[in-house]
Amino acid sequence: MPDRDHGSSSTFDRIDGISLAAMVLCAVALVMGRSWLGLRRFMADHGRFEDCPAAAVQIWDRYPAHAVALDLAPRAAQQLPLGAESDRWA
């Protein structure tokens, strides 16, 4: 009797119905999330980004942009044009 082809999946590709790729992706997401939370904690402890204007990027390099994304720099966020762009003007 010939072997049946069950596709490319084997018992090692799935554990309890979860694919190995999904487990790897979750692990990577956890590591990245911890990295960003660690950066946020460091920036909150060692920087005064809530008072920094958007022009502080000349001194701080990328940190003000990260502070805006991590909700640590409301003043810079107000100064940056982050709204929807016009359909008529570039």
GUROLO-801044 format. One line per 4 residues: number of its first residue (from 1); for each residue x, y, z of C-alpha. Coordinates in Angstrom, 2 decimals. Layout:
residues N
NUM> X:Y:Z; ...
***
This chain:
residues 90
1> 0.00:0.00:0.00; 1.55:3.37:-1.02; 2.22:6.08:1.55; -0.39:8.80:1.64
5> 0.73:12.34:0.98; -0.37:14.50:3.89; 1.03:17.71:2.44; 4.18:19.45:3.59
9> 3.14:19.47:7.24; 4.65:16.97:9.65; 4.22:16.38:13.35; 7.14:18.76:13.96
13> 5.48:21.61:12.06; 2.52:21.83:14.45; 2.30:21.57:18.21; -1.19:21.47:19.71
17> -2.59:22.88:16.47; -0.25:25.90:16.45; 2.24:26.19:13.65; 5.91:26.51:14.40
21> 6.03:29.75:12.38; 3.32:31.27:14.60; 5.25:30.32:17.74; 8.45:31.87:16.39
25> 6.57:35.03:15.41; 5.10:35.31:18.92; 8.53:34.87:20.48; 10.00:37.58:18.26
29> 7.10:39.91:19.08; 7.69:39.42:22.80; 11.38:40.23:22.47; 10.68:43.33:20.38
33> 7.96:44.49:22.77; 10.32:44.16:25.71; 12.96:46.14:23.83; 10.57:49.03:23.12
37> 9.25:49.02:26.69; 12.81:49.07:27.97; 13.64:52.01:25.71; 10.52:53.82:26.90
41> 11.49:53.28:30.55; 15.05:54.49:29.88; 13.83:57.58:28.07; 11.28:58.40:30.76
45> 13.96:58.08:33.45; 16.86:59.88:31.72; 15.32:62.41:29.36; 12.97:65.36:29.62
49> 11.25:64.80:26.33; 7.90:66.20:27.45; 9.39:69.71:27.19; 11.45:69.17:24.03
53> 10.34:70.87:20.84; 10.42:69.01:17.53; 13.67:70.83:16.66; 15.42:68.89:19.45
57> 16.07:66.22:16.86; 19.18:68.24:15.92; 20.64:67.48:19.36; 19.04:64.17:20.33
61> 19.12:62.49:16.89; 16.29:59.89:16.70; 15.25:59.95:20.35; 12.57:62.69:20.00
65> 10.89:60.68:17.23; 10.92:57.61:19.45; 9.62:59.72:22.35; 6.68:60.89:20.21
69> 5.90:57.31:19.19; 6.11:56.17:22.83; 3.87:59.04:24.01; 6.63:60.77:25.97
73> 6.86:64.02:23.97; 3.45:65.69:23.64; 4.93:69.11:22.78; 6.95:67.72:19.87
77> 3.92:65.70:18.72; 1.85:68.89:18.53; 4.53:70.61:16.44; 4.84:67.79:13.91
81> 2.40:67.62:11.00; 1.14:64.10:11.67; -2.39:64.54:10.33; -3.88:63.37:7.08
85> -2.30:64.92:4.04; -4.24:66.95:1.52; -5.43:65.21:-1.62; -4.82:68.42:-3.59
89> -1.45:69.65:-2.34; 1.84:67.81:-2.02
***
